[in-house]
Amino acid sequence: MPQITPHDMHNIHDFDTLLDFLRDKLQWPITEDVALEDIAFPRFLLDKKCVLC
């Protein structure tokens, strides 16, 4: 189980940092050159910002 700290969560500011978190901390197999439109639902693409952040 990965060690996830509040600091790690606090550093998620946008979709790119969310992908970094998923890739680095949770070992998700997400390539570096993935396009946002290829992995997100249309509602999630509002202003290209993470609606959960």
DAVENRA-V552124 format. One record per residue. N is the residue number from 1. PHI is phi in whole degrees, -180 to 180 (none if undefined). BURIAL is b if it has 9 or more other C-alpha atoms within 8 Angstrom, else e. Layout:
BEGIN
n=N phi=PHI burial=BURIAL
n=N phi=PHI burial=BURIAL
END
This chain:
BEGIN
n=1 phi=none burial=e
n=2 phi=-70 burial=e
n=3 phi=-86 burial=e
n=4 phi=-115 burial=e
n=5 phi=-105 burial=e
n=6 phi=-58 burial=e
n=7 phi=-61 burial=e
n=8 phi=-59 burial=b
n=9 phi=-68 burial=e
n=10 phi=-65 burial=e
n=11 phi=-83 burial=e
n=12 phi=-88 burial=b
n=13 phi=-112 burial=b
n=14 phi=-153 burial=b
n=15 phi=-65 burial=b
n=16 phi=-65 burial=e
n=17 phi=-72 burial=b
n=18 phi=-64 burial=b
n=19 phi=-62 burial=b
n=20 phi=-59 burial=b
n=21 phi=-61 burial=b
n=22 phi=-62 burial=b
n=23 phi=-71 burial=b
n=24 phi=-83 burial=e
n=25 phi=-86 burial=b
n=26 phi=-106 burial=e
n=27 phi=60 burial=e
n=28 phi=-72 burial=e
n=29 phi=-81 burial=e
n=30 phi=-109 burial=e
n=31 phi=-73 burial=e
n=32 phi=-67 burial=e
n=33 phi=-100 burial=e
n=34 phi=-69 burial=e
n=35 phi=-88 burial=e
n=36 phi=-54 burial=e
n=37 phi=-65 burial=e
n=38 phi=-83 burial=e
n=39 phi=-126 burial=e
n=40 phi=-121 burial=e
n=41 phi=-73 burial=e
n=42 phi=-54 burial=e
n=43 phi=-65 burial=e
n=44 phi=-74 burial=b
n=45 phi=-89 burial=b
n=46 phi=-58 burial=b
n=47 phi=55 burial=e
n=48 phi=53 burial=e
n=49 phi=-122 burial=b
n=50 phi=-72 burial=b
n=51 phi=-76 burial=e
n=52 phi=-90 burial=e
n=53 phi=-89 burial=e
END
